Amino acid sequence: MSAMTLKVYEVDRHGRTTRVVRPKAEVSPVEELPTKHEFPACQCDRCKGGQQ
């Protein structure tokens, strides 16, 4: 997998950018997500023991 670019910004209710929350950064996707023990429990099939 290749890396992708991510930039997080805040917009107002009219869709106009109001400020940059996080500047542009290169991120790489993960191959396997770690299982988490959070509350409330995740409802996805992988965490419930079903198929991916």
C-alpha positions as CSV (number, residue, x, y, z in Angstrom):
1,M,0.0,0.0,0.0
2,S,1.1,3.5,-0.7
3,A,1.0,6.5,1.7
4,M,-1.6,9.1,1.5
5,T,-1.8,12.8,2.5
6,L,-4.1,14.0,5.3
7,K,-4.9,17.5,6.4
8,V,-7.5,18.3,9.0
9,Y,-9.3,21.6,9.0
10,E,-12.4,23.1,10.6
11,V,-15.3,24.5,8.5
12,D,-18.3,26.7,9.4
13,R,-21.8,25.7,8.7
14,H,-21.6,27.2,5.2
15,G,-18.6,24.9,4.3
16,R,-16.0,27.6,4.5
17,T,-12.6,26.7,6.0
18,T,-12.1,28.6,9.3
19,R,-8.8,27.2,10.5
20,V,-6.3,24.3,10.0
21,V,-6.5,21.9,12.9
22,R,-3.6,19.7,11.7
23,P,-1.2,20.7,8.9
24,K,-0.7,18.5,5.9
25,A,1.1,15.2,6.8
26,E,1.9,11.9,5.0
27,V,0.3,8.9,6.6
28,S,0.5,5.2,5.9
29,P,-2.4,2.8,6.2
30,V,-2.1,-0.1,8.6
31,E,-2.3,-3.7,7.5
32,E,-4.1,-5.0,10.6
33,L,-6.0,-3.0,13.1
34,P,-5.3,-3.9,16.7
35,T,-8.2,-5.2,18.8
36,K,-9.3,-2.7,21.4
37,H,-11.0,-3.2,24.7
38,E,-12.9,0.0,24.9
39,F,-16.3,0.8,26.4
40,P,-18.7,0.8,24.7
41,A,-17.5,-2.2,22.7
42,C,-17.1,-1.8,18.9
43,Q,-20.0,-3.3,16.9
44,C,-18.0,-4.1,13.7
45,D,-18.0,-7.8,12.5
46,R,-14.3,-8.2,13.2
47,C,-14.6,-7.2,16.8
48,K,-17.8,-9.2,17.3
49,G,-16.1,-12.3,16.0
50,G,-17.7,-12.4,12.5
51,Q,-16.1,-12.2,9.1
52,Q,-14.1,-9.2,7.9
